Structures are given as C-alpha cells and as structure tokens.
Amino acid sequence: MRQVLDVLQDSTIASKIGKDNRSRFWGVYKRVAEEHDGEFLERYTTDMDIVLIFSGLFSAVSTSFIIAMESNLSPDPSDTTNALLKQLVQIGLGNLAQAGPTPKEPASTWSPSESTLRIQMVVYTSLSMSLLAAFGAVLGKQWLG
C-alpha cells in the first residue's frame, strides 16, 4: 500500500485529486474500479450476445425438427381412405355381410409409437430450454445496461 501511495504522489493523478493520502487512494480506487467494471460489462455483454445468437439458431433447428415430426403424431389419412374404399368395393360387389353395417375407422386403434413420443418430448424440451436461455440472456443484457 505504501508503494502505491509513493508512486501516486509523483503522478499527475495525485495532483488532480488532492494532496492527502485518503483522497489519492479513493481517486485511484475509482479509476481502477471503473476500468474493471468496463471490462466486466463488455465481456458479459458480448457473451450474452453469443448466447442469444446460439439459442436463436438452435430454436430454429429444433422447430424444423418438430415440424418434420408432427406428421408422426397423427394417423395416416390414406389408411382411413383405403378402408372406406375397400368397404365401398365390397358393397359394390354385393358382399354386404363382408362390408359390415358401419364404416371401419383404422384411426380409432392407431397410436403413435413409444420412440416417437420420446423423441418429441426431447425435442420440445430442448426448444423450451433454448427459449429459456434466450430469455435469461435478454434479462441479463437489460440488467447490465
């Protein structure tokens, strides 16, 4: 501490601030603290910009996977069409007993596979976490200034 004060007595900073040791100390402290705070703000603002860019790109990719896999969560409409056409052909051929009294709905017995549901859960979770990271980065940028 004594060495810092001795160096500062001869500097131009000491003449601007004043002659007593306490004022010089607090003047130097303020300058060093402002430098440190400026570096801190610059570093974390840049980091949050990177997080925002990454989470935006990741969200876009996750959304494209969700859109591509959305068709796996509902029954294939061509199955219903094929079942109804088969029943119409049976009626047209005169096989009313084989056609049945009511139309068959293959969609009523359909359910998505276990792996499709798990993959969808992971993709939706990753999208949620990405949006949460972007939200946190925006809050951090607003807090920092």
Secondary structure by P-SEA (a helix, b strand, c coil): caaaaaaaaacaaaaaccccaaaaaaaaaaaaaaaaaaaaaaaaaaaaaaaaaaaaaaaaaaaaaaaaacccccccaaaaaaaaaaaaaaaaaccccccccbbbbccccccccaaaaaaaaaaaaaaaaaaaaaaaaaaaaaaac
